[in-house]
């Protein structure tokens, strides 16, 4: 192994892992404070920062903007909105902290060149109460450019896949990874590490199969690396049961937000019934969350799913009616015709800014949005801490806001000393989206520099720890070399399995036992226990993953990362005995929300010494009435 792979050692004070919105926010802020205090910062991304992360394809709206300068909203109102949407389970101190800083990030985006829609008075155009419209095809490129300028290209390592954390005695020491283009191993040593490697997709079997395999709403290259890294380091995790099931245009996964909020479109079942009206009585079961406004995302899903489960599908978005209704507001026929054309262009641009595949699918299916309705459907589940999900690491809140039990020294530090989390990597702080993730990254970047300044001694790594990590990083390549000659088909061999087949096995387990699409998002104690039995077998077989080249080496490690996220989900689903988020998942053996016993955080930790999982409840402490 040593003869084939060159080992490159990098030592820095602060190490940022990831290249998405949280990582770029961390880069800008950490670089600023590091320069003032003679500290160094390095960033590692498995992709290229310009098109890395959840905003890689672009975006048509910024979904968290408070407008505090115009006093349109208050921070307390935003905290209440997030608390309601997550059915009462949220870290209010974290949400508050991000909300009070997020407008600053948005103003930076505009300063860096992002086109934000403005009305005749020069104010941002709102899509909904908290959302503003942008022309965002190049959103990520602009934000990445600012991060690059702040850090300097010599401190950025692109196309390097981080395999594992390096830690000793409960403290982080760095990370190890490999180049996806060259035979190089990278050992990064750092006093503080910021984990911002995104959430997880393709843990569950996707709706898109065959020629559509790999298509998803959330980026397919976000593969659970944040969850794996923090879990493997021994950090406490939270909300691992809260997966997100977005409603999107079917098969192309195009977003529906602009249609519901900006165009005021309606969705109905195949019989033309508005399920928000016909199934509205269901909301009373989930008081106080279901009886206020806005309706939580999971309950909006739930109302539509009731019709699908009853055989009243497909569900349609009435795009043509929405466009026509807006145009009909103009009395002048010429102005109406012009308005209709503008709306049609905006409808296409919504997808061309962020989900080009949906525009292609519309064209392929002869769908003109101003003339024909389009099918929408719930996607397979995703693990995402920045949207309407909440899974991620349990992190310290800010000193001036956090209750005593939520604060342990540094903003957004996990329970592992020196390890910080931001974006999809930090849990229980939903609805930060792209702008809030960037703001959270800035918060963490500053905190990590402070930690590195106050903890100057490097964590010593034993030779045995480093050797084991190096051998594990390239083990799938070694296994392939040893046994590939024993079969004529590279995908069928008694001594190993390939990453593609491993992924299919993982997805089948999760889909059929953890409440995926084929099971109508429903699971139970018995299904979950059987799923855990199969997961143990899969874990044993993960040691037999083989890779022909660097590409398959990446795919092998991606599946290991997904597998850890999957186990955390199975264990937490099994532990929480209620259906708190109908529309995201259903426990058939505990069909109701149990506010008395389960209004709490369910947290898990992988004990790195005992090699055992530990489950615990944490109290929800409110800071906003």
Residue pairs with C-beta under 8 A, 6 or more apart in sequence:
1 470
1 471
1 474
1 478
4 183
5 178
5 183
5 184
5 185
5 474
6 183
6 184
6 185
7 184
7 185
7 186
7 187
7 470
8 184
8 185
8 186
8 187
9 186
9 187
9 189
10 42
10 157
10 186
10 187
10 188
10 189
11 188
11 189
11 190
11 458
12 40
12 41
12 42
12 155
12 188
12 189
12 190
13 34
13 39
13 40
13 41
13 190
13 191
13 192
13 449
13 452
14 30
14 34
14 39
14 40
14 41
14 42
14 190
14 191
14 192
14 193
14 194
14 445
14 448
14 449
14 452
15 41
15 42
15 43
15 44
15 174
15 175
15 188
15 190
15 192
15 193
15 194
16 23
16 26
16 27
16 30
16 41
16 42
16 43
16 44
16 194
16 196
16 445
17 23
17 43
17 44
17 162
17 175
17 193
17 194
17 195
17 196
17 197
17 225
17 229
18 43
18 44
18 45
18 52
18 53
18 194
18 195
18 196
18 197
18 198
18 226
18 423
18 425
19 43
19 45
19 46
19 47
19 48
19 49
19 52
19 53
19 144
19 158
20 52
20 53
20 54
20 55
20 196
20 198
20 423
20 424
20 437
21 53
21 54
21 55
21 140
21 143
21 423
21 434
21 435
21 437
21 438
21 441
22 196
22 386
22 422
22 423
22 424
22 425
22 437
22 438
22 440
22 441
22 444
23 43
23 45
23 49
23 53
23 147
23 194
23 196
23 197
23 422
23 423
23 441
24 49
24 143
24 144
24 146
24 147
24 438
24 441
25 105
25 147
25 422
25 437
25 438
25 439
25 440
25 441
25 442
25 444
25 445
26 194
26 196
26 422
26 441
26 442
26 444
26 445
26 448
27 41
27 43
27 147
27 150
27 151
27 441
27 445
28 108
28 146
28 147
28 150
28 441
28 442
28 445
29 441
29 442
29 443
29 444
29 445
29 446
30 41
30 194
30 445
30 446
30 448
30 449
31 41
31 150
31 151
31 445
32 150
33 39
33 445
33 446
33 449
33 450
34 40
34 41
34 449
37 449
37 453
39 449
39 452
39 453
40 155
41 151
41 155
41 449
42 151
42 155
42 156
42 157
42 188
42 190
43 49
43 147
43 151
43 155
43 156
43 157
44 157
44 160
44 162
44 175
44 177
44 186
44 188
45 52
45 156
45 157
45 158
45 159
45 160
46 52
46 159
46 160
46 161
46 162
46 177
46 180
46 197
46 221
46 225
46 554
47 56
47 158
47 159
47 221
48 158
48 159
49 144
49 147
49 148
49 156
49 158
50 140
50 141
50 144
50 145
51 57
51 140
51 141
52 140
52 144
53 140
53 198
53 219
53 222
54 198
54 199
54 218
54 219
54 222
54 384
54 386
54 424
54 434
55 136
55 139
55 140
55 143
55 434
56 140
56 219
57 354
57 355
57 356
58 136
58 137
58 138
58 139
58 140
58 353
58 354
59 134
59 136
59 139
59 353
59 354
59 434
60 133
60 134
60 135
60 136
60 255
60 258
60 349
60 350
60 351
60 353
60 354
61 127
61 131
61 132
61 133
61 134
61 136
61 257
61 258
62 106
62 109
62 116
62 131
62 132
62 134
62 136
62 433
62 434
62 435
63 130
63 131
63 257
63 431
63 433
63 434
63 435
64 78
64 98
64 99
64 102
64 130
64 131
64 431
64 432
64 433
64 434
64 435
64 436
65 102
65 103
65 106
65 124
65 130
65 131
65 132
65 435
66 72
66 73
66 74
66 75
66 78
66 99
66 102
66 103
66 130
67 73
67 103
67 124
68 74
68 75
68 100
68 103
69 103
70 123
73 129
73 130
75 96
75 99
75 100
76 96
76 624
76 625
78 95
78 99
78 130
78 431
79 90
79 92
79 95
79 96
79 99
79 623
79 624
80 624
81 129
81 130
81 294
81 431
82 90
82 95
82 430
82 431
83 90
83 92
83 95
83 624
84 289
84 292
84 294
84 296
85 294
85 296
85 297
85 388
85 430
85 431
86 242
86 296
86 388
86 390
86 430
87 286
87 289
87 296
87 298
87 580
87 581
87 593
88 289
88 595
88 599
88 620
89 239
89 242
89 390
89 428
89 580
89 599
89 600
89 601
89 620
90 390
90 428
90 429
90 430
90 620
91 238
91 397
91 406
91 427
91 428
91 429
91 601
92 621
92 622
92 623
92 624
93 397
93 398
93 401
93 402
93 403
93 406
93 623
94 395
94 397
94 412
94 426
94 428
94 429
95 429
95 430
95 431
95 432
96 401
96 623
96 624
97 397
97 398
97 401
97 411
97 443
98 429
98 432
98 436
98 439
98 440
98 443
99 436
101 439
101 442
101 443
102 432
102 435
102 436
102 439
104 439
104 442
105 435
105 436
105 438
105 439
105 442
106 116
106 132
106 435
108 146
109 116
109 139
109 142
109 143
109 435
109 438
110 116
112 142
112 143
112 145
112 146
113 142
114 134
114 136
114 138
114 139
114 142
115 134
115 135
115 136
116 124
116 125
116 132
116 133
116 134
117 124
117 125
117 132
117 133
117 134
117 135
118 124
118 125
119 125
124 132
124 133
125 132
125 133
126 132
126 133
127 133
127 257
127 258
127 261
127 262
128 257
128 261
128 262
130 431
131 257
131 261
133 258
133 262
134 353
135 349
135 353
136 353
136 354
137 352
137 353
137 354
139 434
143 438
148 156
157 186
159 179
159 180
159 181
160 177
160 178
160 179
160 180
160 186
161 177
161 178
161 179
161 180
161 553
161 554
161 557
162 175
162 176
162 177
162 197
162 225
162 229
163 176
163 177
163 178
163 469
163 472
163 473
163 557
164 175
164 176
164 229
164 232
164 469
164 472
164 473
165 172
165 174
165 175
165 193
165 229
165 232
165 233
165 419
166 172
166 173
166 174
166 175
166 176
166 187
166 188
166 189
166 461
166 465
166 466
166 469
167 173
167 233
167 234
167 416
167 419
167 459
167 608
168 459
168 460
168 461
168 462
168 465
169 459
170 234
170 416
170 417
171 416
171 417
171 418
171 459
172 190
172 192
172 193
172 233
172 416
172 417
172 418
172 419
172 459
173 189
173 190
173 458
173 459
173 460
173 461
174 187
174 188
174 189
174 190
174 193
174 459
174 461
175 188
175 190
175 193
175 229
176 185
176 186
176 187
176 188
176 466
176 469
176 470
176 473
177 185
177 186
177 188
177 473
178 184
178 185
178 186
178 473
178 474
178 550
178 553
179 185
179 186
179 550
180 550
180 551
180 554
181 550
182 550
183 550
185 470
185 473
185 474
187 466
187 470
189 458
189 461
190 418
190 452
191 418
191 451
191 452
191 455
191 456
191 457
191 458
191 459
192 418
192 419
192 420
192 448
192 449
192 451
192 452
192 455
193 418
193 419
193 420
193 448
194 420
194 421
194 422
194 441
194 444
194 445
194 448
195 226
195 229
195 230
195 393
195 414
195 419
195 420
195 421
195 422
195 425
196 226
196 421
196 422
196 423
196 424
196 425
196 441
196 444
197 222
197 225
197 226
197 229
197 425
198 219
198 222
198 223
198 225
198 226
198 423
198 424
198 425
199 218
199 222
199 224
199 226
199 227
199 382
199 383
199 384
199 385
199 386
199 389
199 391
199 424
200 222
200 223
200 224
200 227
200 382
200 383
200 384
200 561
200 562
200 565
201 216
201 217
201 218
201 219
201 220
201 222
201 223
201 382
201 383
202 214
202 216
202 220
202 223
202 503
202 507
202 562
203 224
203 381
203 382
203 383
203 506
203 507
203 510
203 562
203 565
203 566
203 569
204 380
204 381
204 507
204 510
204 511
204 514
204 516
204 517
205 380
205 507
205 508
205 510
205 511
205 516
205 517
205 518
206 213
206 214
206 215
206 216
206 379
206 380
206 507
207 250
207 251
207 377
207 379
207 380
207 517
208 214
208 215
208 216
208 251
208 253
212 251
214 220
215 251
215 252
215 253
215 357
216 253
216 379
216 380
216 382
217 246
217 248
217 253
217 255
217 379
217 382
218 382
218 384
222 424
223 558
223 559
223 561
223 562
224 383
224 558
224 561
224 562
224 563
224 564
224 565
224 566
225 558
225 561
226 392
226 393
226 421
226 423
226 424
226 425
227 237
227 240
227 383
227 391
227 392
227 425
227 561
227 564
227 565
227 568
228 560
228 561
228 564
228 565
229 425
229 561
230 237
230 392
230 393
230 414
230 416
230 419
230 421
230 425
231 237
231 564
231 568
231 606
232 564
232 606
232 608
233 414
233 416
233 419
233 608
234 415
234 416
234 605
234 606
234 607
234 608
235 393
235 394
235 414
235 415
235 416
235 419
235 421
235 605
236 393
236 394
236 414
236 415
236 603
236 604
236 605
237 391
237 392
237 393
237 394
237 427
237 568
237 603
237 604
237 605
238 390
238 391
238 392
238 393
238 394
238 427
238 428
238 601
238 602
238 603
238 618
239 385
239 389
239 390
239 391
239 392
239 427
239 428
239 572
239 601
239 602
240 383
240 391
240 427
240 565
240 568
240 569
240 571
240 572
240 602
240 604
241 391
241 569
241 572
241 573
241 575
241 576
241 585
241 602
242 389
242 390
242 391
242 581
242 584
243 381
243 382
243 383
243 389
243 391
243 569
243 584
243 585
244 297
244 381
244 382
244 383
244 384
244 387
244 388
244 389
244 584
245 298
245 301
245 378
245 379
245 380
245 381
245 382
245 521
245 583
245 584
245 585
246 378
246 379
246 382
246 387
246 388
247 256
247 300
247 301
247 304
247 376
247 377
247 378
247 379
248 254
248 255
248 256
248 376
248 377
248 379
249 255
249 256
249 317
249 358
249 361
249 374
249 375
249 376
250 314
250 374
250 375
250 376
250 377
251 361
252 351
252 355
252 357
252 358
252 359
252 360
252 361
252 362
253 355
253 357
253 358
253 379
254 350
254 351
254 355
254 357
254 358
254 359
254 361
255 350
255 351
255 354
255 355
256 317
256 376
258 346
258 350
259 265
259 317
259 319
259 322
259 350
260 267
263 319
263 322
263 323
263 326
263 343
263 347
264 322
264 325
264 326
265 317
265 318
265 319
265 321
265 322
266 274
266 317
266 318
266 321
266 322
267 274
267 275
267 276
267 304
267 315
267 316
267 317
267 318
267 376
268 274
268 275
268 315
268 316
268 318
269 275
269 304
269 307
269 312
269 313
269 314
269 315
269 316
270 312
270 313
270 314
270 315
270 316
271 312
273 307
273 312
275 303
275 304
275 306
275 307
275 315
276 295
276 300
276 303
278 307
279 303
279 306
279 307
280 303
282 290
282 299
282 302
282 303
282 306
283 290
283 291
283 295
283 299
283 303
284 290
284 291
285 592
285 593
286 296
286 299
286 582
286 593
289 296
289 299
290 296
290 299
297 388
297 583
298 388
298 581
298 582
298 583
298 584
299 582
299 583
300 583
301 378
301 582
301 583
301 584
302 582
302 583
303 583
304 315
304 378
305 378
305 520
305 521
305 583
307 313
307 315
308 315
308 377
308 378
308 520
309 520
314 375
314 377
315 375
315 376
315 377
316 373
316 374
316 375
316 376
317 373
317 374
317 375
317 376
318 373
319 347
319 369
319 370
319 372
319 373
319 374
320 369
320 370
320 371
320 372
320 373
321 373
323 340
323 343
323 344
323 347
323 369
323 370
324 340
324 370
326 339
326 343
327 336
327 337
327 339
327 340
327 343
328 336
329 339
330 336
330 339
340 370
343 370
344 368
344 369
344 370
347 369
347 370
348 359
348 369
351 358
351 359
351 362
352 359
361 367
362 368
362 369
362 374
366 372
367 374
378 517
378 521
378 583
380 511
380 516
380 517
381 515
381 516
381 521
381 584
381 585
382 389
383 389
383 391
383 424
383 565
383 569
384 391
384 424
385 391
385 392
385 423
385 424
385 425
385 426
385 427
385 428
385 429
385 430
386 423
386 424
386 430
386 431
386 432
386 433
386 434
386 436
386 437
387 430
387 431
387 433
388 430
388 431
389 430
389 584
390 427
390 428
390 429
390 430
391 427
391 565
391 568
391 569
392 421
392 424
392 425
392 426
392 427
392 428
392 429
393 414
393 421
393 425
393 426
393 427
394 414
394 415
394 427
394 428
394 601
394 603
394 618
395 412
395 413
395 414
395 420
395 421
395 426
395 427
396 402
396 406
396 407
396 408
396 409
396 410
396 411
396 412
396 413
396 414
397 403
397 406
397 407
397 411
398 407
398 411
398 443
399 407
399 411
401 623
403 621
403 623
405 618
405 619
405 621
406 621
408 415
410 420
410 447
410 448
410 450
410 451
411 443
411 444
411 446
411 447
412 420
412 421
412 422
412 426
412 440
412 443
412 444
412 447
413 419
413 420
413 447
413 451
414 420
414 421
415 605
417 455
418 451
418 455
418 459
420 444
420 447
420 448
420 451
421 427
421 444
422 437
422 440
422 441
422 443
422 444
423 432
423 437
423 440
423 441
424 437
426 440
428 601
429 440
432 439
432 440
473 557
474 553
475 543
476 496
476 499
476 545
476 546
476 547
476 552
476 553
476 556
476 557
477 546
477 547
477 549
477 553
479 495
479 496
479 544
479 545
479 546
479 547
480 496
480 546
480 547
480 548
480 552
482 495
483 493
483 495
483 496
483 546
484 490
484 493
484 546
484 548
486 493
486 494
486 495
487 493
487 494
490 498
490 548
491 498
491 500
491 501
493 546
495 544
495 546
496 544
496 545
496 546
497 541
497 544
497 545
497 546
498 545
498 546
498 547
498 552
499 545
499 547
499 552
499 555
499 556
499 558
499 559
500 555
502 538
502 541
502 542
502 545
502 556
502 559
503 555
503 559
503 562
505 538
505 541
506 538
506 559
506 562
506 563
506 566
507 516
509 531
509 534
509 535
509 538
509 566
510 516
510 531
510 566
510 569
510 570
511 517
511 518
511 519
512 518
512 519
512 527
512 531
513 523
513 527
513 528
513 530
513 531
513 534
513 570
514 523
514 527
514 528
514 531
514 566
514 569
514 570
514 573
515 521
515 522
515 523
515 527
515 573
515 585
515 586
519 527
520 586
521 583
521 584
521 585
521 586
522 585
522 586
522 587
522 588
523 531
523 573
523 585
523 586
523 587
523 588
524 587
524 588
524 589
525 574
525 589
526 589
528 570
528 573
528 574
529 574
531 570
532 567
532 570
532 571
532 574
535 563
535 566
535 567
535 570
538 563
539 563
539 567
542 559
542 560
542 563
545 556
545 559
545 560
546 552
546 556
547 553
547 555
547 556
567 613
568 604
571 604
571 613
571 615
572 602
572 604
572 615
573 585
573 587
575 602
575 604
575 615
576 598
576 602
577 587
577 589
577 590
577 594
577 597
577 598
578 587
578 590
578 592
578 593
578 594
578 597
578 598
579 585
579 586
579 587
579 590
579 591
579 592
579 593
580 593
580 594
580 598
582 593
599 620
600 617
600 618
600 619
600 620
601 617
601 618
601 619
601 620
602 615
602 616
602 617
602 618
603 615
603 616
603 617
603 618
604 613
604 614
604 615
604 616
605 613
605 614
605 616
606 612
606 613
606 614
607 613
607 614
